[in-house]
Amino acid sequence: LDEIAELLRLDDGTHCEEASSLAEHKLKDVREKMADLARMETVLSELVCACHARKGNVSCPLIASLQGEAGLARSAMP
């Protein structure tokens, strides 16, 4: 938690504006990470449901999705 150490270096209490700016930046980062995690949760939940719903000898939708993503990443490389 480097951010906390950075805030503690402002220990004389006169750097409120700087501390607030640092905290706002960290809050923005946390919110972005939470949004990313929420998107990941949605996709994983859908893939797990697709796995449970598959019938017969069909390939696993989760693995097929991952293989598709890997193929897209490889084709995007120069």
Residue pairs with C-beta under 8 A, 6 or more apart in sequence:
3 22
3 26
6 22
7 19
7 22
7 23
10 18
10 19
47 61
47 62
47 65
48 62
50 61
50 62
51 60
51 61
51 62
54 60
54 61
